[in-house]
Amino acid sequence: MVRILLFLLKCFVGLFAAIGFLVAAAIVVGGVLLSRFDGLQPQLAELPESTVLVLDLAEGLTERRPDNPLARASLGSPLILREAVESLHRAARDPRVKALVVHAGWGEPGLAQVQELRDAIADFRAQGKPVTAFAETFGEAGNGTLHYFLASAAGELWIQPSGDVGITGFSLEQPFLRQLLSDYGVRAQVGQREEYKGAMAIFTETRLPEPQRQNLQRYLDSALSQIVTAVAESRNLEAGAVRALIDTAPHRGALAQQRGLVDRLGYWDQMSDAVLEAAGEEAELLPLADYARETELEEAEGPIIALVHGIGPIVLDHGENDPVFGKVSMGALDVSQALADAIDDPEVAAILFRVDSPGGSYVASDTIWREVQRARDLGKPIVVSMGNVAGSGGYFVAAAAHSIVAQPGSLTGSIGVVTGKFSLNEFWRDIGVNWDGVQAGRRANLWSPNAPFSREEWEWLQATLDATYDDFTQKVAQGRNLDREQVLAAAGGRIWSGEDAVEAGLVDALGGYRKALGLAKEAAGIPADASVRLLAFPEQRDPFSALLEDTLGGEIENDAVRSMLRSFARLAQAAAPLVELMESLSADPRGQTLSTGPLPASARP
């Protein structure tokens, strides 16, 4: 029944998405051809000699740009995190760039991503260049706490007079479905290693288990403490005062100014006029994305460091980048092949493996782990840079790396195992459906949802959990050069902030792309000040993308088409939580053996 409902729901959403796709594709092709014929394809203007860059999060922030142009259009024009960081680093040393404006308050960045941008802003200011932050409000159109955290890195902070500073902190809430499932005759049979592993608690419990509650509370407390410390330093306030302001937020603009949270009240035009006046008569505002595209061609040649992305839940398949439901997955077949190609390429001096994943399949994770271990065995340096989350399978794939780098707020660890299935036999009986059939092999129906595990099967499951947990912890001990007792003390399914993970021995250093790149250069014997080429693996694109980019002329530039595609994407994504819940009820449980479980919004990939 669950599979039938899921099928119907996907058909319903897919129908609208397909209609939108066909209409949009026709307009895209026609629009691009027309623009090429008329010579109207937008071209990037030459950089002004006096520039004020604008870092705008309104379109969002993402780890990488999708190959599929329809996926790009449905996502809008989000900033690519690595490009933004590298562009700010270049701009800080570019005499044409006089200042930076951070337009905050919009989008849904993660804590680790914000910390990486904050580091880049600090570097920009360290070169003697002014940074101004502006927000219409903090909290009405996104996570106010994280956006204020980013904006507080600026030397001067503006807010619209009608805006609020909604630095209310973090919370995590989730439904518990055990009673509901029981009422409908659905029984979850789940085993886990160990008590902190909460990936399936939503189905097996009626409330948050106490060990998991304590663990999640510790992570949220660590994240908020990091923000309090950084904001207090940036705003010249006492940490206790900042914490009190968080506990009494939101604060209306004028009160926020009185309490030292913002410097000036005003509108965008007033702020931009003031910034441009200070920058000089000829100064012009320029989006950071435009600066990135214009200056990336100016980068020097040098040794090659391969960049491999591992983003999203880990699956034993090719990766997915769904422009309709917005789903991204780390396909073991793709990522392991990308790593293998980088390992076997004699021109690649080192590998930077960017991981932002809550885990997933144990076998898929092990497939990727093998390539990381192979790089280590062959002496080719491989450094992992963790994004918002690298937990369970996301940590498994990183464990064998030469070095692991995380932001203080990266959610990592979750060294544990969980698996099981849903038994629907009572549900079918209650609605008058009788399943019958034949089988060859006593355990052929081991994973069938139409019958519970037998006692023998349950014992087999427990032995499998023990073996998987033992393999996970042994590989962590081997990769991290830790005693087994040290690993077990950090394991049990417990999540860690990057800051705490350093103390637990699970992470080597705190930082982002640039820190990880520095360690990769050091491990490869490349001087710290030498230029390198960061080359993405794989380089190939899908045929549809190649068709549009090479034959028809590139990105979707028509605002109406982009808007329509995003509308269809929002329609599909509104149904996504229901689809995901039903998928979890009907999916093969082995694909979730190394899953992290419920994640705070600040840590979701």
MARBA-577834 format. One record per residue (C-alpha): residue number from 1; residue in one letter; x, y, z. Coordinates in steps of 0.25 Angstrom, whole numbers, always signed. Each point is the difference from the previous one (the first is absolute). Layout:
// MARBA-577834
 pos code    xx    yy    zz
 NUM    A     X     Y     Z
...
END
This chain:
// MARBA-577834
 pos code    xx    yy    zz
   1    M    +0    +0    +0
   2    V   +11   +10    +4
   3    R    +7    -3   -14
   4    I   -13    +2    -7
   5    L    -2   +14    +7
   6    L   +14    +4    -3
   7    F    -1    -4   -14
   8    L   -13    +8    -2
   9    L    +6   +12    +8
  10    K   +12    +0    -9
  11    C    -9    -1   -13
  12    F    -8   +12    +5
  13    V   +12    +9    +3
  14    G    +8    -6   -12
  15    L   -12    +4   -10
  16    F    +1   +14    +4
  17    A   +15    +0    +0
  18    A    +0    -7   -14
  19    I   -10   +11    -6
  20    G    +9   +11    +6
  21    F   +13    -7    -6
  22    L    -6    -1   -14
  23    V    -5   +14    +0
  24    A   +13    +5    +6
  25    A    +9    -8    -9
  26    A    -8    +5   -12
  27    I    +1   +15    +4
  28    V   +15    -2    +4
  29    V    +4    -6   -14
  30    G    -8   +11    -7
  31    G    +5   +11    +9
  32    V   +14    -4    -1
  33    L    +0    -2   -15
  34    L    -7   +14    -1
  35    S   +10    +7    +9
  36    R   +11    -6    -8
  37    F    -6    +4   -13
  38    D    -3   +14    +4
  39    G   +14    +1    +7
  40    L    -7    +3   +13
  41    Q    +8   -10    +9
  42    P    +4    +7   +12
  43    Q   +15    +2    +2
  44    L    +7    +3   +12
  45    A    +6   +15    +0
  46    E   +14    +2    +3
  47    L    +4    +2   +14
  48    P    -1   +15    +5
  49    E   +13    +5    +5
  50    S    -7    +4   +13
  51    T    -9   -11    +5
  52    V    -8    -3   +12
  53    L    -4   -15    +1
  54    V   -13    -4    +4
  55    L    -1   -14    +7
  56    D   -15    -3    -1
  57    L    -6   -12    +6
  58    A   -14    +2    -5
  59    E    +1   -10   -11
  60    G    +6   -10   +10
  61    L   +13    -7    +2
  62    T    +4   -14    -5
  63    E   +12    -9    -1
  64    R    +1    -2   -15
  65    R    -7    +4   -12
  66    P    -9   -10    -7
  67    D    +3    -5   -14
  68    N   -14    +0    -4
  69    P    -4   +14    -4
  70    L   -15    -2    +4
  71    A    +5    -4   +14
  72    R    +8   +13    +0
  73    A   -12    +8    -4
  74    S    -9    -7   +10
  75    L   +10    +3   +11
  76    G    +2   +15    -5
  77    S   +14    +5    +1
  78    P    +6    -4   +13
  79    L   +14    +4    +4
  80    I    +9   -12    -1
  81    L    +7    +0   +13
  82    R   +14    -4    -5
  83    E    +0   +11   -11
  84    A    -5   +10   +10
  85    V   +11    -3   +10
  86    E   +11    +0   -11
  87    S    -6   +13    -6
  88    L    +0    +7   +13
  89    H   +15    -4    +2
  90    R    +3    +6   -14
  91    A    -8   +12    +2
  92    A    +7    +3   +13
  93    R   +13    +1    -8
  94    D    -6    +7   -12
  95    P    +3   +15    +0
  96    R   -13    +2    -9
  97    V    -8    -5   +12
  98    K    -2   +11   +10
  99    A   -11    -6   +10
 100    L   -10   -11    +2
 101    V   -15    +0    +3
 102    V    -6   -12    +6
 103    H   -15    -1    -3
 104    A    -5   -10   +11
 105    G   -14    -4    +6
 106    W    -4    -9   -12
 107    G    +2   -15    -3
 108    E    +3   -12    +8
 109    P   +15    -1    +2
 110    G    +6   -11    +9
 111    L    +8    +4   +12
 112    A   +13    -6    -6
 113    Q    -2    +8   -13
 114    V    -2   +13    +8
 115    Q   +13    -3    +8
 116    E    +7    -2   -13
 117    L    -5   +13    -6
 118    R    +3    +7   +13
 119    D   +14    -4    +0
 120    A    +1    +6   -15
 121    I    -6   +13    +5
 122    A   +10    +1   +11
 123    D   +11    -3   -10
 124    F    -5   +12    -9
 125    R    -1    +9   +12
 126    A   +14    -4    +4
 127    Q    +5    +6   -13
 128    G    -5   +14    +5
 129    K   -12    +0    -8
 130    P   -14    +4    +6
 131    V   -12   -10    +1
 132    T   -14    +5    +2
 133    A   -12    -9    +2
 134    F   -14    +3    -3
 135    A   -13    -8    +3
 136    E   -15    +4    -2
 137    T    -2    -9   +13
 138    F    +6   -12    +7
 139    G   -10   -11    +1
 140    E   -12    +3    -9
 141    A    +5    -7   -12
 142    G   +10   -10    +5
 143    N    +8    -4   +12
 144    G    +3   +13    +7
 145    T   +10    -5   +10
 146    L    +9    -5   -11
 147    H    -1   +12    -9
 148    Y    +3    +9   +11
 149    F   +12    -8    +4
 150    L    +5    +2   -14
 151    A    -3   +15    -1
 152    S    +6    +2   +14
 153    A   +14    -2    -7
 154    A    -2   +13    -7
 155    G    +7   +13    +5
 156    E   -14    +7    -1
 157    L   -14    -6    +1
 158    W   -12    +6    -6
 159    I   -15    -4    +2
 160    Q   -13    +5    -6
 161    P    -7    +8   +11
 162    S   -12    -9    -1
 163    G    +9   -12    +1
 164    D    +2   -10   +12
 165    V   +13    -6    +5
 166    G    -6   -14    +2
 167    I   +12    -7    +6
 168    T    -9   -10    +8
 169    G   +10   -12    -1
 170    F    -2   -14    -5
 171    S   -11   -11    +2
 172    L    -3   -14    -5
 173    E   -13    -6    +0
 174    Q    -5   -13    -6
 175    P   -13    -8    +0
 176    F    +0   -14    +6
 177    L    -8   -10    -7
 178    R    +0   -13    +8
 179    Q   -14    +2    +5
 180    L    -6    +4   -14
 181    L    +7   -12    -6
 182    S    -5    -9   +10
 183    D   -14    +4    -1
 184    Y    +1    -3   -15
 185    G    +6   -14    +2
 186    V   +14    +4    -4
 187    R   +12    -5    +9
 188    A   +14    +5    -1
 189    Q   +11   -10    +3
 190    V   +13    +7    +2
 191    G   +13    -3    +6
 192    Q   +11   +10    +2
 193    R   +14    +2    +5
 194    E    +0    +7   +10
 195    E    -9    +9    +9
 196    Y    +3   +13    -7
 197    K    -4    -5   -14
 198    G   -13    +7    -3
 199    A    -3    -1   -15
 200    M   -12    -9    +2
 201    A    -5    +5   +14
 202    I   -11    +7    -8
 203    F    -6   -13    -3
 204    T    +3    -8   +13
 205    E    -2   +10   +11
 206    T   -11    +9    +6
 207    R   +10   +11    +4
 208    L   +15    +3    -2
 209    P    +8   -10    +8
 210    E    +8    +6   +11
 211    P   +14    -3    -5
 212    Q    -3    +6   -14
 213    R    -7   +12    +7
 214    Q   +13    +2    +8
 215    N    +9    -1   -12
 216    L    -9    +9    -9
 217    Q    +0   +10   +11
 218    R   +15    +0    +1
 219    Y    +1    +2   -15
 220    L   -10   +12    +1
 221    D    +7    +6   +12
 222    S   +14    -1    -7
 223    A    -6    +7   -12
 224    L    -6   +11    +7
 225    S   +12    +2    +9
 226    Q    +9    +2   -12
 227    I   -10   +10    -5
 228    V    +0    +8   +13
 229    T   +15    +0    +1
 230    A    +2    +5   -14
 231    V   -11   +10    +0
 232    A    +5    +6   +14
 233    E   +14    +1    -6
 234    S    -5    +7   -13
 235    R   -10    +9    +7
 236    N    +9    +4   +12
 237    L   -10    -6   +10
 238    E    +1    -9   +11
 239    A    -4   -15    -3
 240    G   -10    +0   +12
 241    A    -7   +13    -6
 242    V    -1    -7   -14
 243    R    -6   -13    +6
 244    A   -10    +9    +8
 245    L    -3    +7   -13
 246    I    -3   -13    -7
 247    D    -9    -5   +11
 248    T    -8   +13    -1
 249    A    +0    +1   -16
 250    P    -6    +5    -9
 251    H    +4   +14    +1
 252    R    -6   +11    -8
 253    G   +10    +9    -8
 254    A    +1   +12    +9
 255    L    +1    -9   +13
 256    A   +10    -9    -7
 257    Q    +8   +13    -3
 258    Q    +0    +4   +14
 259    R    +4   -13    +5
 260    G   +12    +0    -9
 261    L    -4   -11   -10
 262    V    -1    +9   -12
 263    D    +7   +13    -3
 264    R    -9    +8    -9
 265    L   -15    +0    -5
 266    G    -3    +2   -14
 267    Y    -5    -5   -14
 268    W    +9    -7   -10
 269    D    +1   +12    -9
 270    Q    +5    +9   +12
 271    M   +10   -11    +4
 272    S    +5    -2   -14
 273    D    +1   +15    -2
 274    A    +9    +1   +12
 275    V    +9   -11    -4
 276    L    +2    +5   -14
 277    E    +3   +14    +5
 278    A   +10    -6    +9
 279    A    +6    -8   -11
 280    G    +2   +12    -9
 281    E    -7    +7   -12
 282    E    +2   -11   -10
 283    A    -4   -12    +9
 284    E   -11   -10    -5
 285    L    -7   -11    +6
 286    L    +3   -14    -6
 287    P    -6   -13    +5
 288    L   +11   -10    +5
 289    A    -5   -11   -10
 290    D    +3   +10   -12
 291    Y   +14    +3    +6
 292    A    +2   -15    +2
 293    R    -3    -3   -15
 294    E    +9   +11    -5
 295    T   +12    -3    +9
 296    E    +0   -15    +0
 297    L    +7    +1   -14
 298    E   +11    +8    +6
 299    E    +5   -11    +9
 300    A   +14    -5    -2
 301    E    +4   -14    -4
 302    G    +7   -10   +10
 303    P    -1   -14    +5
 304    I   -13    -7    -1
 305    I    -8    -3   +13
 306    A   -13    -8    -3
 307    L   -13    +5    +6
 308    V   -10   -11    +2
 309    H   -14    +3    +6
 310    G    -8   -10    +9
 311    I   -13    +7    +2
 312    G   -13    -6    +5
 313    P    -5   -13    +6
 314    I    +9   -12    -5
 315    V    -6   -10    -9
 316    L    +5   -12    -7
 317    D    -3    +5   -14
 318    H    +4   +12    -9
 319    G    -2   +14    +7
 320    E   -13    +8    -2
 321    N    -2   +14    -2
 322    D   -15    +2    -1
 323    P    -5   +13    -6
 324    V   -15    -3    +4
 325    F    +1    -5   +15
 326    G   +14    +7    +2
 327    K    +6   -13    +5
 328    V   +15    -2    -1
 329    S    +7   -13    +4
 330    M   +14    -5    +1
 331    G    +1   -12   -10
 332    A   +10   -10    +4
 333    L    +2    -3   -15
 334    D    +3   +14    -4
 335    V    +8    +4   +12
 336    S    +9   -12    +1
 337    Q    +3    +1   -15
 338    A    +3   +15    +1
 339    L   +10    -3   +12
 340    A    +6   -12    -8
 341    D    +2    +9   -12
 342    A    +7   +10    +8
 343    I    +9   -10    +7
 344    D    +4    -6   -13
 345    D    +3   +13    -7
 346    P   +15    +2    +1
 347    E    -2   +16    -1
 348    V    -9    +0   +12
 349    A    +9    +4   +12
 350    A   -11    -2   +11
 351    I   -15    -1    +2
 352    L    -9    +9    +7
 353    F   -13    -8    +4
 354    R   -11    +9    +4
 355    V   -11    -8    +8
 356    D   -13    +6    +4
 357    S    -9   -12    +3
 358    P    -8    -7   +11
 359    G    +4   -14    -5
 360    G    -9   -11    -5
 361    S    +4   -13    -6
 362    Y   +11    -8    +7
 363    V    +4    -7   -12
 364    A    +0   +13    -8
 365    S    +8    +7   +11
 366    D   +10   -12    +0
 367    T    +2    +1   -15
 368    I    +4   +14    +1
 369    W    +9    -2   +12
 370    R    +8   -10    -8
 371    E    +4   +10   -10
 372    V    +4   +10   +12
 373    Q    +8   -11    +6
 374    R    +6    -4   -13
 375    A    +5   +15    -2
 376    R    +6    -1   +14
 377    D    +7   -14    -3
 378    L    +6    +6   -13
 379    G    +5   +12    +6
 380    K    -9   +10    -7
 381    P    -4   +10   +11
 382    I   -15    +1    +2
 383    V    -6   +11    +9
 384    V   -15    +0    +4
 385    S    -7   +14    +1
 386    M   -13    -2    +8
 387    G   -12    +9    -3
 388    N   -12    +2    +9
 389    V    -1   -15    +3
 390    A    +9   -12    -2
 391    G    -7   -11    +9
 392    S    -1   -15    +1
 393    G    +3    -4   -15
 394    G    +5   +14    -2
 395    Y   +10    -2   +10
 396    F    +3   -15    -4
 397    V    +4    +5   -14
 398    A   +10   +11    +6
 399    A    +6    -9   +11
 400    A   +12    -5    -9
 401    A    +4   +14    -5
 402    H   +14    +5    +3
 403    S    -7   +12    +7
 404    I   -14    +4    +4
 405    V    -4   +15    +1
 406    A   -13    +5    +5
 407    Q    -6   +13    +4
 408    P    -3    +1   +15
 409    G   -15    -1    -3
 410    S    +1   -12   -10
 411    L    -8   -12    +5
 412    T    +8   -12    +0
 413    G    +2   -14    +7
 414    S   -12    -8    +1
 415    I    +8   -12    +0
 416    G   -11   -11    +1
 417    V    -9    -9    -7
 418    V   -15    -2    -1
 419    T    -9    -9    -9
 420    G   -13    -7    +0
 421    K   -13    +0    -7
 422    F   -15    +3    +1
 423    S    -9   -12    +2
 424    L   -13    +3    -7
 425    N    -7   -14    +2
 426    E   -10    +6   +10
 427    F    -3   +12    -9
 428    W    -4    -9   -12
 429    R    -8    -9    +9
 430    D    -8   +12    +6
 431    I    -3    +5   -14
 432    G    -4   -14    -5
 433    V   +12    -2    -9
 434    N    +7   -14    +0
 435    W   +14    -2    -6
 436    D    +4   -14    -5
 437    G   +11    -5    -9
 438    V   +11   -10    -1
 439    Q   +15    +1    +3
 440    A   +13    -8    -2
 441    G    +9    +2   +12
 442    R    -4    +1   +14
 443    R    +4   +14    +2
 444    A    -4    +5   -14
 445    N   -11    +9    +7
 446    L   +10    +5   +10
 447    W    -2   +15    -4
 448    S   -15    -2    -3
 449    P    -9   +10    +7
 450    N   -11   -10    +0
 451    A    +5    -8   +12
 452    P    +8    +3   +12
 453    F   +14    -5    +2
 454    S    +0   -14    +6
 455    R    +9    -3   +12
 456    E   +11    -6    -8
 457    E    -1   +12   -10
 458    W    +1   +10   +12
 459    E   +12    -7    +5
 460    W    +6    +1   -13
 461    L    -3   +15    -1
 462    Q    +7    +2   +14
 463    A   +12    -7    -5
 464    T    +1    +8   -12
 465    L    -2   +13    +8
 466    D   +12    -5    +9
 467    A    +9    -3   -13
 468    T    -3   +13    -6
 469    Y    +2    +8   +12
 470    D   +13    -7    +2
 471    D    +4    +3   -14
 472    F    -3   +15    +1
 473    T    +7    +2   +13
 474    Q   +12    -8    -4
 475    K    +2    +8   -13
 476    V    -1   +13    +8
 477    A   +10    -5   +10
 478    Q    +9    -4   -12
 479    G    -2   +13    -8
 480    R    +1    +9   +12
 481    N   +11    -7    +7
 482    L    -8    -2   +13
 483    D    -1   -11   +10
 484    R   -13    -8    -1
 485    E    -4    +5   +14
 486    Q    +1   +15    -5
 487    V    -8    -3   -12
 488    L   -11    -7    +8
 489    A    +0   +12   +10
 490    A    -3    +9   -12
 491    A   -10   -10    -7
 492    G   -13    -6    +5
 493    G    -7    +8   -11
 494    R    +4   +13    +7
 495    I    +0   +13    -9
 496    W   +11   +11    +3
 497    S    +2   +14    -4
 498    G   +13    +2    -8
 499    E    +5    +8   +12
 500    D    -2   -12    +9
 501    A    +4   -10   -10
 502    V   +14    +5    +0
 503    E    +1    -3   +15
 504    A    -6   -14    -3
 505    G   +11    -3   -10
 506    L   -10    -1   -12
 507    V    +5   +13    -7
 508    D   +14    +6    -2
 509    A    -3   +14    -2
 510    L   -10   +11    +0
 511    G    -3    +8   -13
 512    G    -6    -1   -14
 513    Y    +5    -1   -14
 514    R   +12    +8    +1
 515    K    +5    -7   +13
 516    A    -2   -14    -7
 517    L    +7    +5   -13
 518    G   +12    +5    +9
 519    L    +1   -14    +6
 520    A    -1    -7   -13
 521    K   +11    +9    -6
 522    E    +9    -3   +12
 523    A    -3   -15    -1
 524    A    +4    +1   -15
 525    G   +13    +8    +3
 526    I    -6   +12    -7
 527    P    +5   +14    +6
 528    A   -11    +7    +8
 529    D    +1   +12    -9
 530    A    +0    -7   -13
 531    S   -12    +0   -10
 532    V    -8   -12    -3
 533    R   -11    -4    -9
 534    L   -12    -6    +7
 535    L    -6    -9   -10
 536    A   -14    -6    +2
 537    F    -1   -15    -2
 538    P    -8    -5    -8
 539    E    +1   +11   -11
 540    Q   -10    -6    -9
 541    R   -14    +5    -1
 542    D   -14    -6    -3
 543    P    -4    +0   -15
 544    F   -12   +10    +2
 545    S    +9   +10    +7
 546    A   +11    -1   -11
 547    L   -11    +2   -10
 548    L    -5   +13    +6
 549    E   +14    +5    +4
 550    D    +8    -3   -12
 551    T   -11    +1   -11
 552    L   -10    +9    +5
 553    G    +8   +10    +7
 554    G    +0    -3   +15
 555    E    -8    +3   +13
 556    I   -15    +3    +0
 557    E    +0   +15    +0
 558    N   -15    +3    -2
 559    D    -5    +5   +13
 560    A   -15    -5    -3
 561    V    +5   -14    -3
 562    R    +9    +0   +13
 563    S   -12    +5    +8
 564    M    -9   -11    -6
 565    L   +10   -11    +2
 566    R    +2    +4   +15
 567    S   -15    +0    +2
 568    F    -2   -14    -5
 569    A   +12    -4    +9
 570    R    -6    +7   +12
 571    L   -13    -8    -3
 572    A    +7   -13    -1
 573    Q    +9    +3   +13
 574    A   -12    +4    +8
 575    A    -5   -15    -2
 576    A   +15    -5    +3
 577    P    -1    -2   +15
 578    L   -13    -9    -2
 579    V    +7    -7   -12
 580    E   +13    -2    +9
 581    L    -8    -6   +12
 582    M    -8   -10    -9
 583    E   +13    -4    -7
 584    S    +7    -2   +14
 585    L   -12   -10    +3
 586    S    +1    -7   -13
 587    A   +15    +0    -4
 588    D   +10   -11    +2
 589    P    +5    +3   +15
 590    R   +14    -5    -4
 591    G    +2   +14    -7
 592    Q    -1    +7   +13
 593    T    +9    -9    +9
 594    L   +10   +12    +1
 595    S    -9   +11    +2
 596    T    +2   +12   +10
 597    G   -15    +2    +3
 598    P    -7   +13    +4
 599    L    +9   +12    -4
 600    P    -2   +15    +5
 601    A    -3    +9   -11
 602    S   +13    +6    +1
 603    A    +7   -13    -3
 604    R    -8    -5   -12
 605    P    +8    -2   -13
END
